[in-house]
Amino acid sequence: MLEAKDTVAGLEARERSKEKMARQTDPVAPASRLSETWRHRIFLWSLLGPTVLIVLSVVAYPFFYNVVLSLSNMNIYHIRDWDVIGLQQYAAVFTEAAFWSVFFKTIVWTVVNIVFHVGLGVFLAVILNKTFIVGKPAWRVLLILPWALPQYITALTWRGMFNYEYGAINLFLSGAFGMDPIAWLTSPFEAFVAVILTNIWLGFPFMMVVALGGLQSIPGELYEAADVDGASEWRKFWSITVPLLKPVMIPAITLGVVWTFNNINVVWLVSNGGEPNDQTHILVSYVYEAAFQMYRFGWAAALSMVIFAVLFVFTQVLLKRTNATEAAY
């Protein structure tokens, strides 16, 4: 019995001795798990920190600064001594006579462009998805080129093509149809048409690429079943292609609306800053002119917040009504 007690006491003594030696050799052993947790957190923050800092610097701070400017009287006479004046700039935006005409042109500009972008894009995607088309990779590259080129190069090229005397378009119209030259860039209506034509050329490849990806994800068995039922090509398009393309196209259309609504490059470069006589402005180009040519900083900030509100409401309503985020199949 005494030998057993001595054996147990000896084992406990050896365990205590091992623990003591472990603490002596690694004094921070009890805190190692906590240190590992903190090292993990520091690693994550080292990855997320720069991103959060950049987002706060280039997105959050300018946005909230713009909100403050929209509530101020900052202009060329009050650049350093501006004051917060409440909602007066918003009231000035809605009571300005030019606002509603520019807003109407912006709606026309957006709707016409999106209709042609989606119509041409889906039409070309359906054609390219047919099995009888030869050289599909070459056609795809050729049709994507307008979208791949820098926007300002395309816009300035089209501006040259719309030249009254030497432009390729007037030369073609007069040579092929005997038409008189059209004053594309000096008449308000024709200048607005010229800007829209340029943006249609730039925008349809994006919709074509999105639609082509959606078409290739539609199961071929659905078309084979429709063929067995004797469905026509038109019937298959409206009953199979359109419903299954909808989840793909709605987000693309939403993006297209936002990009087109805010596209200042084409309008500014083709019309040379809203010429003739500021008749080809859309809202974003009007904001730019108000801020950097008329120096109405507070008014321009208020107008930019109105644009933000219009696009935010539009995207929320469109995505909610179309259920674009639901599963496709």
C-alpha positions as CSV (number, residue, x, y, z in Angstrom):
1,M,0.0,0.0,0.0
2,L,2.8,2.4,0.9
3,E,4.6,1.5,-2.3
4,A,1.5,2.4,-4.3
5,K,1.2,5.8,-2.6
6,D,4.8,6.4,-3.2
7,T,4.3,5.5,-6.9
8,V,1.3,7.9,-7.3
9,A,3.2,10.7,-5.5
10,G,6.2,10.1,-7.7
11,L,4.1,10.4,-10.9
12,E,2.4,13.7,-9.7
13,A,5.8,15.1,-8.8
14,R,7.2,14.2,-12.3
15,E,4.1,15.9,-14.0
16,R,4.6,19.0,-11.9
17,S,8.3,19.0,-12.8
18,K,7.5,18.7,-16.5
19,E,5.0,21.7,-16.3
20,K,7.5,23.7,-14.5
21,M,10.2,23.0,-17.0
22,A,7.7,23.8,-19.9
23,R,7.0,27.2,-18.3
24,Q,10.7,27.9,-17.8
25,T,11.5,27.0,-21.4
26,D,8.5,28.8,-23.0
27,P,7.3,31.6,-20.6
28,V,4.7,32.9,-23.0
29,A,3.1,29.5,-23.7
30,P,-0.2,30.3,-21.8
31,A,-0.7,33.4,-24.0
32,S,0.2,31.8,-27.3
33,R,-3.5,31.2,-28.3
34,L,-4.4,34.8,-27.6
35,S,-1.4,36.0,-29.6
36,E,-2.5,33.8,-32.5
37,T,-5.9,35.4,-32.4
38,W,-4.5,38.9,-32.4
39,R,-2.1,38.0,-35.2
40,H,-5.0,36.8,-37.2
41,R,-6.9,40.0,-36.6
42,I,-3.9,42.1,-37.5
43,F,-3.4,40.2,-40.7
44,L,-7.1,40.7,-41.7
45,W,-6.9,44.4,-40.9
46,S,-3.7,44.7,-42.8
47,L,-5.6,43.4,-45.8
48,L,-8.8,45.3,-45.3
49,G,-7.4,48.5,-43.8
50,P,-6.0,50.0,-47.1
51,T,-9.2,49.2,-48.9
52,V,-11.4,50.8,-46.2
53,L,-9.1,53.8,-46.2
54,I,-9.3,54.3,-49.9
55,V,-13.1,53.8,-50.0
56,L,-13.5,56.4,-47.2
57,S,-11.1,58.8,-49.0
58,V,-12.4,58.6,-52.6
59,V,-16.1,57.7,-52.0
60,A,-17.4,58.5,-48.6
61,Y,-15.6,61.8,-47.9
62,P,-16.4,63.3,-51.4
63,F,-20.0,62.2,-51.1
64,F,-20.6,63.8,-47.7
65,Y,-18.6,66.9,-48.7
66,N,-20.9,67.2,-51.7
67,V,-23.9,66.9,-49.4
68,V,-22.6,69.8,-47.3
69,L,-21.8,71.9,-50.4
70,S,-25.4,71.3,-51.7
71,L,-26.6,73.0,-48.5
72,S,-24.3,76.0,-48.8
73,N,-24.0,79.2,-50.8
74,M,-20.5,78.5,-52.2
75,N,-19.9,80.2,-55.5
76,I,-17.2,82.4,-57.1
77,Y,-18.0,85.2,-54.6
78,H,-18.1,82.9,-51.5
79,I,-15.3,80.4,-52.0
80,R,-13.7,80.8,-48.6
81,D,-16.5,82.4,-46.6
82,W,-19.4,80.2,-47.6
83,D,-22.2,79.4,-45.2
84,V,-24.8,76.6,-44.9
85,I,-28.1,78.0,-46.1
86,G,-30.3,74.9,-45.9
87,L,-32.4,73.7,-48.8
88,Q,-32.3,76.9,-50.8
89,Q,-30.0,75.5,-53.5
90,Y,-32.4,72.6,-54.1
91,A,-35.3,75.0,-54.5
92,A,-33.1,77.0,-56.9
93,V,-32.5,73.8,-59.0
94,F,-36.2,73.0,-59.4
95,T,-37.2,76.6,-60.1
96,E,-34.4,77.1,-62.8
97,A,-36.0,77.2,-66.2
98,A,-33.3,75.3,-67.9
99,F,-33.4,72.4,-65.4
100,W,-36.6,70.8,-66.8
101,S,-35.6,71.1,-70.4
102,V,-32.2,69.5,-69.7
103,F,-33.9,66.8,-67.5
104,F,-36.3,66.0,-70.4
105,K,-33.4,65.7,-72.8
106,T,-31.6,63.5,-70.4
107,I,-34.6,61.1,-70.3
108,V,-34.8,61.1,-74.1
109,W,-31.1,60.5,-74.3
110,T,-31.2,57.6,-71.9
111,V,-34.3,55.9,-73.2
112,V,-33.2,56.1,-76.9
113,N,-29.7,54.9,-76.1
114,I,-30.8,52.0,-74.0
115,V,-33.5,50.8,-76.5
116,F,-30.9,50.7,-79.3
117,H,-28.2,49.2,-77.0
118,V,-30.4,46.4,-75.9
119,G,-32.2,45.9,-79.2
120,L,-29.0,45.8,-81.3
121,G,-27.1,43.8,-78.6
122,V,-29.6,41.1,-78.3
123,F,-30.2,40.9,-82.0
124,L,-26.5,40.5,-82.8
125,A,-26.1,38.0,-79.9
126,V,-28.9,35.8,-81.2
127,I,-27.4,35.9,-84.7
128,L,-23.9,35.0,-83.4
129,N,-25.4,32.2,-81.3
130,K,-26.7,30.4,-84.4
131,T,-24.8,27.3,-85.5
132,F,-24.7,28.3,-89.2
133,I,-22.6,31.5,-88.5
134,V,-19.0,31.0,-89.8
135,G,-16.0,32.6,-88.1
136,K,-17.7,33.5,-84.8
137,P,-14.5,34.5,-83.0
138,A,-13.6,37.0,-85.7
139,W,-17.2,38.5,-85.7
140,R,-17.1,38.8,-81.9
141,V,-13.8,40.6,-81.9
142,L,-15.0,42.9,-84.7
143,L,-18.2,43.8,-82.9
144,I,-16.6,44.4,-79.6
145,L,-14.1,46.9,-81.0
146,P,-16.4,50.0,-80.6
147,W,-16.6,49.2,-76.9
148,A,-12.9,48.3,-76.5
149,L,-11.6,51.6,-78.0
150,P,-11.1,54.5,-75.6
151,Q,-14.3,56.5,-75.5
152,Y,-12.7,59.9,-76.2
153,I,-11.0,58.6,-79.4
154,T,-14.4,57.3,-80.7
155,A,-16.2,60.5,-79.7
156,L,-13.6,62.8,-81.5
157,T,-13.6,60.5,-84.5
158,W,-17.4,60.7,-84.8
159,R,-17.2,64.5,-84.3
160,G,-14.9,64.6,-87.4
161,M,-17.3,62.4,-89.3
162,F,-20.2,64.8,-88.6
163,N,-18.3,67.8,-90.1
164,Y,-20.6,69.7,-92.4
165,E,-18.2,70.1,-95.3
166,Y,-15.7,67.2,-95.1
167,G,-17.3,64.7,-92.8
168,A,-17.7,61.2,-94.0
169,I,-21.4,61.0,-93.1
170,N,-22.4,64.0,-95.3
171,L,-20.2,62.8,-98.1
172,F,-21.8,59.4,-98.0
173,L,-25.4,60.8,-97.8
174,S,-24.8,63.2,-100.7
175,G,-22.9,60.6,-102.8
176,A,-25.3,57.7,-102.2
177,F,-28.7,59.5,-101.9
178,G,-28.0,63.0,-103.4
179,M,-29.0,64.7,-100.1
180,D,-27.9,68.2,-99.1
181,P,-25.3,68.4,-96.3
182,I,-26.8,68.3,-92.8
183,A,-25.6,70.8,-90.2
184,W,-24.9,68.0,-87.6
185,L,-23.0,70.1,-85.1
186,T,-24.5,73.6,-85.6
187,S,-28.2,72.9,-85.3
188,P,-29.7,71.9,-81.9
189,F,-31.7,68.9,-83.0
190,E,-29.2,67.5,-85.4
191,A,-26.4,68.0,-82.8
192,F,-28.4,66.0,-80.3
193,V,-29.1,63.3,-82.8
194,A,-25.3,63.2,-83.6
195,V,-24.5,62.7,-79.9
196,I,-27.1,59.9,-79.6
197,L,-25.8,58.1,-82.7
198,T,-22.3,58.2,-81.3
199,N,-23.3,56.7,-78.0
200,I,-25.4,54.0,-79.7
201,W,-22.3,53.0,-81.6
202,L,-20.3,52.9,-78.3
203,G,-22.9,51.0,-76.2
204,F,-24.3,48.1,-78.1
205,P,-21.3,45.8,-77.7
206,F,-21.6,45.6,-73.9
207,M,-25.2,44.4,-74.2
208,M,-24.2,42.0,-77.0
209,V,-21.6,40.4,-74.8
210,V,-23.9,40.0,-71.8
211,A,-26.7,38.6,-74.0
212,L,-24.3,36.2,-75.7
213,G,-23.2,34.8,-72.3
214,G,-26.9,34.4,-71.3
215,L,-27.8,32.6,-74.5
216,Q,-25.0,30.1,-74.1
217,S,-26.3,29.2,-70.6
218,I,-29.8,28.3,-71.9
219,P,-30.2,24.5,-72.1
220,G,-30.5,23.3,-75.7
221,E,-33.1,20.7,-74.7
222,L,-35.7,23.5,-74.3
223,Y,-35.3,24.4,-78.0
224,E,-35.3,20.7,-79.0
225,A,-38.6,20.2,-77.1
226,A,-40.0,23.4,-78.8
227,D,-39.0,22.0,-82.2
228,V,-40.8,18.7,-81.4
229,D,-43.9,20.8,-80.6
230,G,-43.6,22.6,-84.0
231,A,-42.9,26.1,-82.4
232,S,-41.7,28.8,-84.8
233,E,-38.5,30.7,-84.3
234,W,-40.4,33.8,-83.2
235,R,-42.4,31.7,-80.7
236,K,-39.2,30.1,-79.3
237,F,-37.6,33.6,-79.0
238,W,-40.5,35.0,-76.9
239,S,-41.3,31.8,-74.9
240,I,-37.7,30.6,-74.2
241,T,-35.0,33.1,-75.0
242,V,-36.6,36.3,-73.6
243,P,-37.7,34.8,-70.2
244,L,-34.4,33.1,-69.6
245,L,-32.4,36.1,-70.7
246,K,-34.3,38.4,-68.4
247,P,-32.3,37.6,-65.2
248,V,-29.1,38.3,-67.1
249,M,-30.2,41.4,-69.0
250,I,-32.0,43.3,-66.2
251,P,-28.8,44.0,-64.2
252,A,-27.0,44.9,-67.4
253,I,-29.8,47.3,-68.4
254,T,-29.7,48.8,-64.9
255,L,-26.0,49.4,-65.3
256,G,-26.5,50.7,-68.8
257,V,-29.1,53.2,-67.6
258,V,-26.8,54.5,-64.9
259,W,-23.8,54.8,-67.2
260,T,-25.8,56.4,-70.0
261,F,-27.5,58.9,-67.7
262,N,-24.1,59.9,-66.3
263,N,-22.1,59.8,-69.6
264,I,-20.6,63.2,-69.9
265,N,-17.7,62.2,-72.2
266,V,-19.7,61.7,-75.4
267,V,-21.9,64.7,-75.0
268,W,-19.1,67.0,-74.1
269,L,-16.7,65.9,-76.8
270,V,-19.0,65.4,-79.7
271,S,-21.0,68.6,-79.1
272,N,-18.0,70.6,-77.9
273,G,-19.3,71.4,-74.5
274,G,-23.1,71.5,-75.2
275,E,-23.0,73.5,-78.4
276,P,-24.8,75.0,-80.2
277,N,-25.8,77.5,-77.5
278,D,-25.9,74.9,-74.7
279,Q,-28.7,73.0,-76.4
280,T,-27.3,69.5,-76.2
281,H,-26.6,69.3,-72.5
282,I,-27.8,66.5,-70.3
283,L,-27.8,66.8,-66.6
284,V,-24.3,65.7,-65.9
285,S,-22.8,68.0,-68.5
286,Y,-24.9,70.8,-67.1
287,V,-23.6,70.1,-63.6
288,Y,-20.0,70.3,-65.0
289,E,-20.7,73.6,-66.7
290,A,-22.4,75.1,-63.7
291,A,-19.6,74.1,-61.4
292,F,-16.5,74.8,-63.5
293,Q,-17.6,77.4,-66.0
294,M,-20.2,79.3,-64.0
295,Y,-18.6,78.6,-60.6
296,R,-22.0,77.9,-59.0
297,F,-20.6,75.2,-56.7
298,G,-23.5,75.0,-54.2
299,W,-26.1,74.9,-57.0
300,A,-24.1,72.3,-58.9
301,A,-23.7,70.1,-55.8
302,A,-27.5,70.3,-55.2
303,L,-28.1,69.2,-58.8
304,S,-25.7,66.3,-58.5
305,M,-27.6,65.1,-55.4
306,V,-30.8,65.3,-57.4
307,I,-29.2,63.1,-60.1
308,F,-28.1,60.7,-57.4
309,A,-31.6,60.5,-56.0
310,V,-33.2,59.9,-59.4
311,L,-30.8,57.1,-60.3
312,F,-31.0,55.5,-56.8
313,V,-34.8,55.4,-56.9
314,F,-34.9,54.1,-60.4
315,T,-32.5,51.3,-59.7
316,Q,-34.3,50.2,-56.6
317,V,-37.7,50.2,-58.2
318,L,-36.5,48.4,-61.4
319,L,-34.7,45.7,-59.5
320,K,-37.6,45.2,-57.1
321,R,-40.3,45.1,-59.8
322,T,-38.3,42.8,-62.1
323,N,-37.1,40.4,-59.3
324,A,-33.7,40.5,-61.1
325,T,-31.9,39.0,-58.2
326,E,-34.0,35.8,-58.0
327,A,-32.7,32.5,-59.4
328,A,-33.0,32.1,-63.1
329,Y,-33.6,28.4,-63.4
